[in-house]
Amino acid sequence: MAQIKTFSTSLPPSVPNRPGQVKELRGIIFQSDTVSVLGGWIIRPVETLDLHLAGLGRLPNTPALAMHAGLHISLEDGREFVVEQLFGTPREDFLDGMNWTPLETFRARDHKGWDVTVPATAFRKIDEHVAQEVVAFLNNIHGRPFFGEDCTMLIERAFGKRRLFADSPTANILGFGIRVGDPALPLLKPKARLAPDAERLLRADILRRLPDPTTDWDAPNGHLWIRRVLETMLVVAAVVGFGFYAKNRPTHRNTLPRSPNLKRKS
């Protein structure tokens, strides 16, 4: 899952450096942007297909799926931020994609979508002690490039490299594990109960039934590589198609009759 940095003159911008001392981890915040082309045409269809093939499909007319996640934190001065991995600039893509985004700016990206924050202790194998470790880690964290760390990998690194998101349900049925970073499948505790909106928007009843992952926290993102392969195939097909067209298109020669008054050169 990923978000492109957006710019607004009326909202405080995302910044690459920590804007203050982190005091509290509010939880993991999930976001669904219903007007995103990336989310609408790539991320959500991939997740929906994955869940349906695994027998975990959603009912019609349910809310759009979450496609991005970050760490919802508060600073000592009371301001709230989201620590998230963004892409879109050379710096973010290849040097450091981590951004500290004011909560109001993060929420402005929802457009007609939604966002919810899930307490860290609702995730499997996470307790208050681990949450405090995350706060200490965030006060000393160093960012990594987006092409080396997606948004869920950033979250799991902050949690001591613990797995907080499930592998592909379809791959599990086939007998092997594939890490999926976008969209995220939160590993909720079987007895965890969220706020009503979070239960409905995240489809928590499905998430509680997901099996534990078998891949490492930094394993390649399966959905990302699938998309890259498909994109490469489309580019190759376009190049081959253009070459075939250029080779076989009809050529128009000058067929005008020669004037009888013109003499041939000897």
Steps between C-alpha positions, in 0.01 A plus 500: 500500500623844421407863471635773278587819685247774433559871534257753645546864589234489774629201700834442675725285280658162564860532616787251477642574847339430837318820604529435875532239772255210458297450816233243410413244236129539434493195274515394136297727273343362182387712206275453199504767231210429266619737227850352472575350159768275653258372761196469278660326202785299654501461879138422580442257210814306599384471862143412404618222269736370770225487762244343266739226389563424867128481578509827696321723252299802609134568441384744232450866596749481787743795545808535283806321631785668687809541284746685723620490861726693735589552865265741678700679769480806724788728596582648839346831390168327425516505121403180319690361201505195278839340437463356152687391191428713192624496142501732203826696522852371424593553864207294628536228237876446526629662823242541776124461463409547866285805573348655812156615386270716717182305574276763336710483183485120501122508536463754221623228261191292583291707258184286489665211682570434867766441763498313831761446771536153652667473844834320484390255770224370269773337286627151574801472736494875573459634854557833675868422556554454126308823430740688729794346314355641177491851651869472594582369152317785325702755695813360337372360170678542166305489177552274202413540131150406391630253244669314787226534762125531446256637757426173680869411514570835669234422762634150566856631527383749763342210691831318531459317168188322627240395243183709533354423157397171341647323201292450186199279590510340155869409536429347841236274347750393233749407771752786495530854634513831314523828689253762381574859588227677311228464594569401860317217676528579873555201729243569770481297818207253490339667800580859404197722451534836328282808488185438291624706202837322499329159523287581196755682283785254555271193493652389828300176505708383201829629636464310828488173305817556296782252569834613640760589232788273406720750315747747652407864563734618224408236240421634150154649461313243288233736369764759410698250294184371332415856396854560378486185286162603356624852429813361330285267288280792393803707402653209304166433328470868404854508357449176306163618371643832383789321329263261324282789384798701376634200309173405331333834438438568126744727322369755250723544193470778246285343221440815295550439121826623357466799270580414137702820468751390764817345364693231673855571605750301306 
